[in-house]
Amino acid sequence: MLIDVHAHWGPWFFSMDVGSIDVNIDGLDRFGIDLQLVSAIEAIVYDAPLGNRSLAEQLPADPRLRGMIVVDPRRLDEARKDLDKLLAGDGRKQWVGAKIHSEYSRTPINTPPMQAAIELTTEYELPTLVHTWGDTVVDLADVAARVPGARVLAGHMGANGWPRVPEAADRSDRIWFEPCWSAPEANRIRWILDRIGHDRMMFGTDATLIDPSVALGALEAADLTPDEHAAITHRNAQALFGL
């Protein structure tokens, strides 16, 4: 089984023709992805409530899609309304987590507004995928340690800050790591697994910005054992997101 915990739907501001949900579905078919956790680009880069509502209309297109509710730390009153509406009734079957982008929201991870946002998603019992880059992977671990019950997933695993992942793992036992990156460095996944074990890492692609083949190639290069492969490709995600 293969679960992609970091994907997107909708048009980017880059020169890419990836606006249709059909692009997501094509990726699922081509690479055998069984479930894909998706957030709306419109919500991340422009208007979170509007983008979340737009994605709600797209998720029924394929039963393999699950939603990630984008929370903008600058608009927490609106975020609470989104959470109440989208998670009502059977909403938790369709919406399984939250997404916060620290850079597009202009909210550094080590600031009170970011902590307040993670406190909000924790209140709603949602695992939260947070964009991390460089040293911010350690900042996110510190926030997780301060917020009781928080469960956070470090998107990109800090990207070029990946050597600090073991330190982040030591600072909190409620942070997990997702390693997709547009310019992956050799041997980083193997290096991290040898230091923190395989129970804290999950597979993600950053589709539709990045083709899933990049993330799959990085996993193949890590020379995973069968147990490591099962944990990273689906078992850890199933446990964290209740899939």
Backbone as CSV, one residue per row, in Angstrom:
resi,resn,N_x,N_y,N_z,CA_x,CA_y,CA_z,C_x,C_y,C_z
1,MET,0.849,-1.198,0.000,0.000,0.000,0.000,0.878,1.240,0.000
2,LEU,0.420,2.295,-0.696,1.191,3.532,-0.801,0.288,4.723,-0.483
3,ILE,0.665,5.478,0.549,-0.088,6.653,0.969,0.800,7.879,0.815
4,ASP,0.314,8.839,0.059,1.010,10.108,-0.158,0.412,11.134,0.806
5,VAL,1.202,11.550,1.800,0.673,12.447,2.833,0.875,13.921,2.519
6,HIS,1.481,14.242,1.391,1.779,15.648,1.078,1.549,15.893,-0.413
7,ALA,0.336,16.319,-0.739,0.007,16.614,-2.131,-0.932,17.808,-2.187
8,HIS,-1.143,18.321,-3.395,-1.937,19.538,-3.585,-2.848,19.387,-4.799
9,TRP,-3.858,20.215,-4.801,-4.719,20.327,-5.972,-4.829,21.800,-6.364
10,GLY,-4.887,22.034,-7.675,-5.159,23.374,-8.176,-3.971,24.009,-8.866
11,PRO,-4.226,25.135,-9.538,-3.175,25.798,-10.315,-2.137,26.485,-9.444
12,TRP,-0.892,26.309,-9.794,0.211,27.033,-9.167,0.432,28.355,-9.892
13,PHE,1.202,29.222,-9.287,1.590,30.467,-9.955,2.822,30.274,-10.830
14,PHE,3.345,29.049,-10.869,4.423,28.714,-11.791,3.824,28.390,-13.165
15,SER,4.689,28.254,-14.159,4.223,27.963,-15.523,3.997,26.464,-15.674
16,MET,2.887,26.003,-15.098,2.579,24.575,-15.106,1.091,24.388,-15.360
17,ASP,0.763,23.419,-16.178,-0.635,23.113,-16.465,-1.071,21.958,-15.565
18,VAL,-1.339,22.264,-14.285,-1.666,21.220,-13.314,-2.925,21.574,-12.521
19,GLY,-3.786,22.411,-13.078,-4.926,22.900,-12.326,-6.038,21.892,-12.114
20,SER,-6.158,20.918,-12.985,-7.279,19.995,-12.932,-7.052,18.866,-11.936
21,ILE,-8.121,18.414,-11.289,-8.033,17.256,-10.407,-7.639,16.005,-11.187
22,ASP,-7.820,16.044,-12.502,-7.408,14.909,-13.334,-5.905,14.685,-13.265
23,VAL,-5.141,15.735,-13.007,-3.690,15.584,-12.877,-3.374,14.751,-11.642
24,ASN,-4.062,15.029,-10.539,-3.876,14.213,-9.339,-4.232,12.761,-9.613
25,ILE,-5.365,12.547,-10.237,-5.843,11.184,-10.482,-4.890,10.432,-11.403
26,ASP,-4.357,11.120,-12.401,-3.379,10.487,-13.292,-2.156,10.028,-12.506
27,GLY,-1.699,10.846,-11.566,-0.557,10.453,-10.748,-0.859,9.251,-9.873
28,LEU,-2.058,9.215,-9.329,-2.458,8.059,-8.530,-2.416,6.786,-9.364
29,ASP,-2.926,6.880,-10.577,-2.970,5.714,-11.461,-1.574,5.289,-11.895
30,ARG,-0.752,6.240,-12.290,0.567,5.912,-12.844,1.489,5.295,-11.808
31,PHE,1.377,5.735,-10.555,2.340,5.302,-9.549,1.738,4.391,-8.482
32,GLY,0.490,3.994,-8.654,-0.109,3.057,-7.724,-0.294,3.623,-6.326
33,ILE,-0.632,4.903,-6.239,-0.862,5.542,-4.945,-2.288,5.228,-4.506
34,ASP,-2.418,4.627,-3.330,-3.722,4.172,-2.855,-4.524,5.278,-2.177
35,LEU,-3.860,6.184,-1.495,-4.512,7.330,-0.866,-3.601,8.534,-1.004
36,GLN,-4.209,9.697,-1.235,-3.431,10.924,-1.357,-4.091,12.017,-0.516
37,LEU,-3.321,12.618,0.375,-3.805,13.686,1.243,-3.504,15.017,0.570
38,VAL,-4.565,15.774,0.267,-4.487,16.904,-0.653,-4.914,18.200,0.031
39,SER,-4.156,19.257,-0.195,-4.565,20.605,0.206,-4.665,21.469,-1.039
40,ALA,-5.463,22.530,-0.962,-5.715,23.387,-2.122,-4.651,24.465,-2.231
41,ILE,-4.069,24.599,-3.411,-3.097,25.666,-3.639,-3.737,27.030,-3.429
42,GLU,-4.967,27.187,-3.871,-5.692,28.444,-3.664,-5.724,28.805,-2.180
43,ALA,-5.896,27.800,-1.327,-5.957,28.044,0.112,-4.593,28.404,0.675
44,ILE,-3.547,27.813,0.131,-2.208,28.030,0.660,-1.652,29.396,0.270
45,VAL,-1.829,29.779,-0.984,-1.142,30.975,-1.477,-2.038,32.207,-1.586
46,TYR,-3.363,32.035,-1.414,-4.247,33.177,-1.663,-5.278,33.370,-0.565
47,ASP,-6.217,32.448,-0.435,-7.334,32.635,0.486,-7.705,31.267,1.055
48,ALA,-7.380,31.036,2.327,-7.571,29.709,2.910,-9.027,29.263,2.911
49,PRO,-9.972,30.058,3.446,-11.366,29.587,3.439,-11.905,29.323,2.038
50,LEU,-11.591,30.215,1.093,-12.073,30.037,-0.265,-11.474,28.779,-0.893
51,GLY,-10.188,28.567,-0.685,-9.550,27.391,-1.246,-10.058,26.097,-0.639
52,ASN,-10.295,26.106,0.670,-10.847,24.909,1.304,-12.218,24.557,0.730
53,ARG,-13.026,25.570,0.504,-14.356,25.318,-0.081,-14.230,24.797,-1.508
54,SER,-13.271,25.315,-2.247,-13.062,24.839,-3.619,-12.641,23.373,-3.630
55,LEU,-11.749,23.018,-2.720,-11.294,21.630,-2.667,-12.427,20.694,-2.260
56,ALA,-13.320,21.156,-1.408,-14.446,20.324,-0.987,-15.263,19.856,-2.187
57,GLU,-15.310,20.662,-3.228,-16.054,20.294,-4.423,-15.302,19.289,-5.288
58,GLN,-13.983,19.195,-5.095,-13.156,18.323,-5.929,-12.946,16.937,-5.321
59,LEU,-12.949,16.816,-4.014,-12.605,15.548,-3.367,-13.489,14.376,-3.801
60,PRO,-14.785,14.579,-4.082,-15.601,13.428,-4.513,-15.194,12.843,-5.861
61,ALA,-14.261,13.490,-6.560,-13.885,13.010,-7.892,-13.222,11.641,-7.859
62,ASP,-12.610,11.274,-6.718,-11.925,9.983,-6.654,-11.884,9.535,-5.197
63,PRO,-12.247,8.286,-4.904,-12.272,7.822,-3.512,-10.899,7.713,-2.874
64,ARG,-9.841,7.862,-3.668,-8.488,7.795,-3.102,-8.023,9.135,-2.540
65,LEU,-8.806,10.180,-2.709,-8.415,11.518,-2.251,-8.953,11.784,-0.853
66,ARG,-8.115,12.405,-0.014,-8.517,12.885,1.298,-8.074,14.340,1.437
67,GLY,-8.838,15.111,2.183,-8.568,16.535,2.278,-7.723,16.923,3.489
68,MET,-6.921,17.950,3.298,-6.161,18.600,4.360,-6.655,20.048,4.438
69,ILE,-7.223,20.430,5.555,-7.790,21.764,5.710,-6.660,22.768,5.944
70,VAL,-6.544,23.741,5.063,-5.496,24.754,5.216,-5.903,25.762,6.278
71,VAL,-4.996,25.999,7.216,-5.191,26.973,8.276,-4.176,28.094,8.086
72,ASP,-4.673,29.324,8.007,-3.821,30.502,7.918,-3.691,31.076,9.318
73,PRO,-2.488,31.088,9.896,-2.326,31.590,11.264,-2.764,33.040,11.453
74,ARG,-2.892,33.779,10.354,-3.332,35.179,10.453,-4.851,35.309,10.464
75,ARG,-5.554,34.199,10.260,-7.022,34.247,10.106,-7.653,33.087,10.886
76,LEU,-7.358,33.023,12.170,-7.769,31.861,12.947,-9.264,31.827,13.211
77,ASP,-9.923,32.983,13.276,-11.377,32.969,13.442,-12.045,32.307,12.240
78,GLU,-11.565,32.639,11.038,-12.106,32.007,9.835,-11.724,30.533,9.782
79,ALA,-10.523,30.213,10.247,-10.094,28.816,10.258,-11.006,27.974,11.147
80,ARG,-11.375,28.506,12.288,-12.272,27.769,13.184,-13.618,27.500,12.502
81,LYS,-14.126,28.472,11.778,-15.383,28.275,11.059,-15.238,27.173,10.011
82,ASP,-14.104,27.172,9.307,-13.855,26.116,8.319,-13.824,24.748,8.993
83,LEU,-13.119,24.657,10.098,-13.005,23.384,10.796,-14.371,22.886,11.256
84,ASP,-15.173,23.794,11.807,-16.513,23.408,12.262,-17.361,22.899,11.101
85,LYS,-17.290,23.603,9.978,-18.140,23.247,8.844,-17.667,21.969,8.151
86,LEU,-16.381,21.896,7.864,-15.882,20.781,7.062,-15.835,19.475,7.837
87,LEU,-15.683,19.554,9.156,-15.581,18.340,9.955,-16.921,17.871,10.505
88,ALA,-17.981,18.611,10.226,-19.308,18.231,10.722,-19.795,16.948,10.048
89,GLY,-20.635,16.214,10.752,-21.213,14.998,10.174,-20.150,13.976,9.804
90,ASP,-20.146,13.574,8.546,-19.175,12.597,8.054,-17.899,13.257,7.535
91,GLY,-17.718,14.534,7.862,-16.586,15.269,7.327,-15.243,14.675,7.681
92,ARG,-15.130,14.050,8.834,-13.841,13.492,9.238,-13.430,12.283,8.390
93,LYS,-14.365,11.718,7.669,-13.984,10.657,6.748,-13.285,11.226,5.518
94,GLN,-13.627,12.474,5.156,-13.065,13.100,3.965,-11.877,14.002,4.294
95,TRP,-11.931,14.665,5.453,-10.871,15.596,5.872,-10.128,14.976,7.041
96,VAL,-8.858,14.647,6.832,-8.136,13.851,7.819,-7.038,14.611,8.542
97,GLY,-6.730,15.832,8.104,-5.658,16.582,8.735,-5.727,18.047,8.359
98,ALA,-4.738,18.786,8.826,-4.628,20.207,8.526,-3.279,20.483,7.876
99,LYS,-3.214,21.602,7.181,-1.990,22.017,6.497,-1.714,23.485,6.817
100,ILE,-0.489,23.794,7.195,-0.070,25.181,7.427,1.219,25.421,6.645
101,HIS,1.218,26.470,5.839,2.435,26.845,5.106,3.020,28.088,5.769
102,SER,4.159,27.913,6.378,4.744,29.002,7.164,5.220,30.165,6.309
103,GLU,5.693,29.899,5.103,6.262,30.976,4.282,5.180,31.752,3.548
104,TYR,4.252,31.058,2.902,3.207,31.778,2.177,2.277,32.533,3.127
105,SER,2.142,32.063,4.345,1.334,32.799,5.324,2.148,33.872,6.054
106,ARG,3.445,33.945,5.728,4.340,34.917,6.365,4.281,34.817,7.896
107,THR,4.268,33.567,8.362,4.198,33.310,9.793,5.322,32.359,10.189
108,PRO,6.432,32.857,10.685,7.519,31.966,11.099,7.047,30.942,12.128
109,ILE,7.651,29.787,12.090,7.212,28.705,12.961,7.447,29.032,14.433
110,ASN,8.478,29.783,14.739,8.800,30.063,16.142,8.110,31.322,16.664
111,THR,6.873,31.583,16.198,6.143,32.770,16.628,4.829,32.368,17.300
112,PRO,4.291,33.254,18.164,3.014,32.950,18.829,1.864,32.652,17.874
113,PRO,1.713,33.351,16.729,0.602,32.997,15.839,0.674,31.571,15.315
114,MET,1.886,31.076,15.032,1.998,29.693,14.572,1.624,28.731,15.686
115,GLN,2.084,29.003,16.892,1.705,28.127,17.997,0.199,28.144,18.195
116,ALA,-0.418,29.325,18.076,-1.880,29.411,18.226,-2.582,28.588,17.153
117,ALA,-2.036,28.583,15.930,-2.639,27.800,14.852,-2.555,26.310,15.151
118,ILE,-1.423,25.858,15.659,-1.270,24.442,15.982,-2.099,24.078,17.208
119,GLU,-2.263,25.004,18.127,-3.184,24.765,19.246,-4.611,24.567,18.730
120,LEU,-4.975,25.328,17.700,-6.313,25.199,17.125,-6.491,23.846,16.454
121,THR,-5.562,23.447,15.611,-5.709,22.157,14.929,-5.644,20.998,15.922
122,THR,-4.874,21.181,16.984,-4.811,20.153,18.030,-6.145,20.048,18.761
123,GLU,-6.788,21.187,18.993,-8.112,21.187,19.623,-9.095,20.335,18.823
124,TYR,-8.955,20.360,17.491,-9.833,19.577,16.625,-9.258,18.182,16.325
125,GLU,-8.204,17.833,17.023,-7.583,16.499,16.933,-7.120,16.179,15.519
126,LEU,-6.563,17.172,14.849,-6.069,16.976,13.486,-4.545,16.949,13.466
127,PRO,-3.953,15.886,12.946,-2.523,15.944,12.651,-2.277,17.082,11.662
128,THR,-1.159,17.790,11.827,-0.951,19.010,11.054,0.370,18.963,10.303
129,LEU,0.271,19.041,8.977,1.445,19.093,8.105,1.896,20.545,7.992
130,VAL,3.134,20.811,8.368,3.668,22.173,8.369,4.889,22.237,7.459
131,HIS,4.906,23.236,6.597,6.051,23.452,5.709,7.269,23.832,6.547
132,THR,8.344,23.053,6.428,9.596,23.373,7.123,10.733,23.483,6.127
133,TRP,11.656,24.378,6.426,12.817,24.587,5.562,13.977,25.038,6.436
134,GLY,15.113,24.399,6.276,16.271,24.777,7.074,16.065,24.463,8.553
135,ASP,16.496,25.382,9.393,16.435,25.164,10.832,15.021,25.125,11.394
136,THR,14.025,25.498,10.590,12.660,25.532,11.119,12.136,24.146,11.469
137,VAL,12.794,23.091,11.010,12.365,21.755,11.400,12.548,21.567,12.911
138,VAL,13.556,22.207,13.480,13.764,22.164,14.930,12.758,23.077,15.625
139,ASP,12.471,24.220,15.035,11.457,25.115,15.598,10.114,24.406,15.722
140,LEU,9.751,23.614,14.715,8.472,22.912,14.746,8.455,21.876,15.875
141,ALA,9.571,21.206,16.091,9.638,20.250,17.201,9.432,20.958,18.534
142,ASP,9.972,22.154,18.668,9.803,22.909,19.910,8.346,23.312,20.119
143,VAL,7.650,23.682,19.032,6.233,24.009,19.150,5.447,22.765,19.564
144,ALA,5.749,21.639,18.951,5.059,20.400,19.303,5.256,20.067,20.772
145,ALA,6.454,20.319,21.268,6.733,20.030,22.673,5.947,20.951,23.610
146,ARG,5.648,22.178,23.145,4.940,23.140,23.996,3.431,22.971,23.962
147,VAL,2.893,22.375,22.914,1.437,22.258,22.758,1.010,20.853,23.158
148,PRO,0.341,20.698,24.275,-0.068,19.354,24.707,-0.952,18.672,23.665
149,GLY,-0.586,17.454,23.337,-1.377,16.679,22.397,-1.138,16.970,20.936
150,ALA,-0.285,17.936,20.622,-0.028,18.268,19.220,0.593,17.080,18.490
151,ARG,0.215,16.930,17.222,0.825,15.935,16.346,1.162,16.648,15.048
152,VAL,2.450,16.849,14.787,2.859,17.641,13.636,3.747,16.806,12.722
153,LEU,3.631,17.098,11.446,4.407,16.427,10.418,5.225,17.482,9.688
154,ALA,6.528,17.349,9.726,7.422,18.332,9.123,7.522,18.092,7.623
155,GLY,6.787,18.907,6.851,6.846,18.803,5.412,8.225,19.142,4.888
156,HIS,8.739,18.348,3.961,10.067,18.479,3.361,11.182,18.074,4.319
157,MET,10.817,17.740,5.568,11.828,17.284,6.523,12.935,18.330,6.681
158,GLY,12.530,19.608,6.545,13.509,20.674,6.643,14.248,20.963,5.356
159,ALA,13.990,20.183,4.286,14.695,20.369,2.997,16.203,20.414,3.258
160,ASN,16.857,21.535,2.981,18.313,21.576,3.185,18.710,21.561,4.655
161,GLY,17.716,21.594,5.542,17.993,21.454,6.972,17.880,20.022,7.466
162,TRP,17.842,19.046,6.556,17.633,17.655,6.955,18.654,17.122,7.963
163,PRO,19.916,17.603,8.002,20.817,17.072,9.031,20.371,17.372,10.462
164,ARG,19.419,18.277,10.635,18.944,18.610,11.977,17.734,17.772,12.402
165,VAL,17.296,16.862,11.542,16.139,16.031,11.886,16.366,15.211,13.152
166,PRO,17.517,14.565,13.349,17.691,13.824,14.603,17.543,14.715,15.841
167,GLU,18.027,15.938,15.770,17.862,16.867,16.882,16.391,17.181,17.097
168,ALA,15.671,17.419,16.011,14.241,17.694,16.127,13.503,16.503,16.741
169,ALA,13.861,15.300,16.317,13.216,14.098,16.856,13.470,13.950,18.347
170,ASP,14.640,14.371,18.797,14.957,14.292,20.224,14.167,15.310,21.042
171,ARG,13.814,16.425,20.430,13.146,17.493,21.173,11.668,17.215,21.430
172,SER,11.060,16.374,20.607,9.655,16.033,20.812,9.374,14.667,20.213
173,ASP,8.523,13.901,20.910,8.114,12.611,20.361,6.801,12.730,19.597
174,ARG,6.366,13.972,19.330,5.105,14.192,18.608,5.338,14.946,17.303
175,ILE,6.506,14.725,16.727,6.801,15.255,15.396,7.232,14.101,14.496
176,TRP,6.678,14.093,13.280,7.030,13.120,12.257,7.644,13.862,11.071
177,PHE,8.187,13.129,10.119,8.980,13.760,9.063,8.593,13.210,7.698
178,GLU,8.438,14.117,6.753,8.057,13.774,5.373,9.097,14.394,4.449
179,PRO,9.821,13.608,3.640,11.046,14.078,3.005,10.971,14.590,1.566
180,CYS,9.788,14.868,1.006,9.775,15.304,-0.393,10.530,16.615,-0.550
181,TRP,11.180,16.761,-1.707,12.021,17.943,-1.957,12.330,17.972,-3.449
182,SER,12.335,19.166,-4.020,12.584,19.291,-5.450,14.047,19.071,-5.809
183,ALA,14.962,19.191,-4.832,16.393,19.010,-5.106,17.016,18.097,-4.050
184,PRO,16.568,16.846,-3.966,17.021,15.968,-2.881,18.509,15.655,-2.960
185,GLU,19.144,15.642,-1.801,20.557,15.284,-1.713,20.692,13.777,-1.476
186,ALA,21.734,13.217,-1.975,21.936,11.774,-1.895,22.097,11.317,-0.450
187,ASN,21.524,10.147,-0.170,21.734,9.417,1.082,21.081,10.030,2.317
188,ARG,20.305,11.117,2.175,19.755,11.762,3.373,18.725,10.872,4.065
189,ILE,17.871,10.172,3.309,16.855,9.338,3.945,17.509,8.191,4.723
190,ARG,18.470,7.516,4.120,19.169,6.437,4.817,19.879,6.956,6.057
191,TRP,20.519,8.105,5.941,21.259,8.702,7.059,20.326,8.981,8.231
192,ILE,19.143,9.513,7.948,18.197,9.847,9.015,17.594,8.588,9.623
193,LEU,17.209,7.632,8.788,16.641,6.402,9.321,17.614,5.694,10.257
194,ASP,18.882,5.728,9.938,19.878,5.078,10.779,20.005,5.753,12.139
195,ARG,19.498,6.982,12.260,19.616,7.731,13.509,18.324,7.838,14.305
196,ILE,17.175,7.823,13.635,15.923,7.993,14.382,14.983,6.798,14.240
197,GLY,15.340,5.812,13.428,14.441,4.690,13.191,13.411,5.022,12.135
198,HIS,12.496,4.080,11.879,11.573,4.235,10.757,10.143,4.560,11.174
199,ASP,9.897,4.748,12.464,8.533,4.994,12.920,8.116,6.457,12.842
200,ARG,9.021,7.327,12.388,8.715,8.760,12.384,8.741,9.357,10.971
201,MET,8.865,8.539,9.953,8.958,9.049,8.589,7.793,8.553,7.754
202,MET,7.319,9.411,6.809,6.206,9.058,5.930,6.513,9.486,4.504
203,PHE,5.838,8.840,3.579,6.013,9.129,2.160,5.149,10.318,1.745
204,GLY,5.749,11.248,1.025,5.018,12.374,0.445,5.674,12.785,-0.849
205,THR,4.907,13.440,-1.729,5.409,13.734,-3.071,5.499,15.223,-3.410
206,ASP,4.679,16.049,-2.791,4.489,17.449,-3.175,3.843,17.577,-4.554
207,ALA,3.159,16.499,-4.996,2.356,16.617,-6.212,1.282,17.691,-5.958
208,THR,0.903,18.427,-6.944,1.264,18.273,-8.337,2.421,19.196,-8.755
209,LEU,3.049,19.823,-7.757,4.211,20.660,-8.048,5.379,19.804,-8.529
210,ILE,5.571,18.653,-7.903,6.667,17.745,-8.238,6.080,16.406,-8.660
211,ASP,6.605,15.798,-9.692,6.132,14.490,-10.118,6.466,13.455,-9.039
212,PRO,5.540,12.557,-8.724,5.786,11.558,-7.680,7.013,10.692,-7.903
213,SER,7.502,10.605,-9.125,8.670,9.776,-9.394,9.886,10.226,-8.604
214,VAL,9.976,11.513,-8.292,11.132,12.015,-7.539,11.152,11.411,-6.135
215,ALA,10.005,11.458,-5.451,9.932,10.912,-4.100,10.108,9.401,-4.096
216,LEU,9.541,8.732,-5.083,9.686,7.282,-5.155,11.136,6.884,-5.426
217,GLY,11.809,7.650,-6.254,13.212,7.363,-6.518,14.083,7.534,-5.281
218,ALA,13.764,8.563,-4.479,14.524,8.780,-3.252,14.343,7.616,-2.274
219,LEU,13.126,7.082,-2.209,12.903,5.917,-1.347,13.675,4.703,-1.845
220,GLU,13.646,4.495,-3.155,14.362,3.349,-3.717,15.855,3.447,-3.429
221,ALA,16.382,4.660,-3.498,17.809,4.863,-3.267,18.201,4.619,-1.806
222,ALA,17.219,4.671,-0.893,17.515,4.498,0.529,17.733,3.047,0.921
223,ASP,17.483,2.111,0.001,17.732,0.683,0.250,17.003,0.237,1.519
224,LEU,15.696,0.420,1.529,14.894,0.135,2.708,14.734,-1.364,2.946
225,THR,14.669,-1.742,4.220,14.279,-3.099,4.561,12.766,-3.227,4.355
226,PRO,12.226,-4.436,4.272,10.772,-4.582,4.129,9.994,-3.881,5.241
227,ASP,10.479,-3.945,6.470,9.768,-3.296,7.573,9.843,-1.779,7.448
228,GLU,10.989,-1.254,7.070,11.107,0.188,6.853,10.183,0.639,5.731
229,HIS,10.147,-0.122,4.670,9.318,0.239,3.517,7.845,0.284,3.904
230,ALA,7.373,-0.722,4.625,5.970,-0.755,5.034,5.645,0.412,5.955
231,ALA,6.546,0.724,6.873,6.303,1.819,7.814,6.209,3.154,7.088
232,ILE,7.126,3.406,6.180,7.196,4.711,5.516,6.108,4.862,4.463
233,THR,5.826,3.822,3.723,4.869,3.955,2.630,3.419,3.975,3.086
234,HIS,3.117,3.372,4.245,1.707,3.401,4.653,1.445,3.246,6.142
235,ARG,2.224,2.450,6.850,1.856,2.102,8.223,1.861,3.319,9.154
236,ASN,2.872,4.146,9.049,2.942,5.328,9.913,1.812,6.307,9.610
237,ALA,1.507,6.476,8.341,0.428,7.385,7.950,-0.925,6.873,8.418
238,GLN,-1.128,5.570,8.309,-2.375,5.011,8.788,-2.581,5.292,10.271
239,ALA,-1.510,5.164,11.037,-1.618,5.378,12.475,-1.826,6.850,12.811
240,LEU,-1.083,7.738,12.173,-1.155,9.157,12.522,-2.476,9.770,12.082
241,PHE,-2.920,9.458,10.873,-4.108,10.089,10.308,-5.377,9.257,10.476
242,GLY,-5.272,8.088,11.096,-6.443,7.259,11.307,-7.053,6.754,10.009
243,LEU,-6.212,6.376,9.058,-6.667,5.954,7.738,-6.987,4.465,7.723
